[in-house]
Amino acid sequence: MGDDGRSHILGLLAEAVTEMVQCKKEDLQQPVVSVSGSAYLGDMIYDEQGSIQVLDMERLLNRDLLFTLFPPEVSNG
C-alpha cells in the first residue's frame, strides 16, 4: 500500500530470466564495478553459469518514481 493509502499493481518485465535461484546472504559479494545513478543495483552472486545481480526494489521503485507512476488523486470539491 502506498503512502496515500491506496493499493497499486505494477508489473515488471525481466529481459533474460532463465530460472529462479535461492542463495544465502553470506554468499553475496559487492560488485566490482559500480554504476553512477544506479543505487538499485545490489550485491552479486557468482555460479557456474555466470553472475547474478540483486536488484533493490525499494531503491528501484523510489518515492519519486512511484509518485510519477501513481500520482495522488485530486479532489474537485
VEXPAMI-329170 format. One record per atom (N, C-alpha, C): x, y, z; residue in one letter. Coordinates in pm, whole numbers, plus 50000, padded with zeros to 5 digits. Layout:
# VEXPAMI-329170
XYZA ...
# end
This chain:
# VEXPAMI-329170
500854988450000M 500005000050000M 500905012350000M 500525022349922G 501325034449911G 501125043750029G 501905054450030D 501805064450136D 500435070950140D 499745070850026D 498425077150018D 497305067650061D 497645055650105G 496645046150150G 496015037950039G 496415040549915R 495875032949802R 496795021149769R 496205010549717S 496974999149668S 497205001049519S 498364996749472H 498714998049331H 499254984749281H 498964981849157I 499514969949092I 500484974848986I 501684969048986L 502694972848890L 503374960248841L 503474958748712G 504154947148655G 505564950948612G 506504942048633L 507874944048588L 508224933148488L 508964936648386L 509364927048284L 510864925148290L 511284912848305A 512714909548305A 513074904048168A 514154908748114E 514524905347978E 515084891247961E 515854886448057A 516554873748035A 516554864848159A 515394861848212V 515304852948327V 515194838748278V 516064830048327T 516014816048285T 515564806948398T 515764811548522E 515354803448636E 515414812048763E 514804807048867M 514874813448999M 515914806049080M 516704813249156V 517704807149242V 517564812749382V 517954804649478Q 517994809149616Q 519444809249659Q 519784819049741C 521144819649793C 521104824949935C 522194822850004K 522334827950139K 522944841850132K 522554850250225K 523064863950226K 524584864250231K 525184854750302E 526644854550312E 527334850750182E 526594845250084D 527164842049954D 527244854149861D 526564864949896L 526564876949812L 527874884449828L 528314890249717Q 529554898149716Q 529264911949658Q 530014921749704Q 529854935149648Q 530344934949504Q 529634942249416P 530064942549276P 531434949349262P 532184945049162V 533504950749136V 533354964749076V 532344966548993V 532104979248925V 530774985048976V 530774998049006S 529515004449042S 529125014148931S 527835015448909V 527315023848803V 526675036148867V 527195047748836S 526675060148892S 525185061748858S 524405065548957G 522975067448935G 522165054648936G 522775043548973S 522095030648974S 522155024449113S 521695031749212A 521745027149351A 520935014349373A 520035011249280Y 519194999349292Y 519954986549257Y 521134987749198L 521934975849167L 522634971349294L 522324959249339G 522834954249466G 524024945049451G 524174936549549D 525284927149554D 525164916649443D 526224908949428M 526304898949322M 526484885149382M 526064875149306I 526394861249338I 526924855149208I 527914846749222Y 528534840349107Y 528314825349116Y 527924819349004D 527774804849000D 528414799648872D 528234786848844E 528884780748727E 528374786348594E 527214792948596Q 526674798748472Q 527054813348453Q 527594819648556G 527974833748544G 527624841548669G 527264854048650S 526974862748763S 525504866748764S 525014869248883I 523634873548903I 523694885648994I 522984896348957Q 522974908349040Q 521604910149102Q 521614913149231V 520394915449307V 519914929649280V 518604931149258L 518004944449243L 517314948249372L 517594960049422D 516954965149543D 515664972049499D 514544965249515M 513274970349464M 512844983349531M 513184985349657E 512824997849724E 513595009649666E 514815007249621R 515575017949555R 515175019649410R 514835008549343L 514405009349204L 513075016749193L 512135012949278L 510805019249278L 510765029849388L 511625040049375N 511725050249479N 510485059249481N 510405067349582R 509255075949605R 508925084749483R 509955090749421D 509715099549307D 509125091849189D 509655079949162L 509125071949052L 507695067649080L 507435063149202L 506075059049236L 505095070749227L 505535082649264F 504685094449253F 504355097249106F 505345095249018T 505125097148875T 504165086548819T 504385073948859L 503545063048808L 502125063748863L 501995067448991F 500705067449058F 500505080849127F 500195091449050P 500025104549111P 498855104549209P 498935113149311P 497835113749406P 496535117749339P 495455112849391E 494145116649336E 493865131149375E 493305138449281V 492965152449306V 491455153349322V 491025159449433S 489585160949453S 489145174349399S 488065174349328N 487505186649269N 486305191149351N 486545194149476G 485425197349561G 485515210349618G 
# end
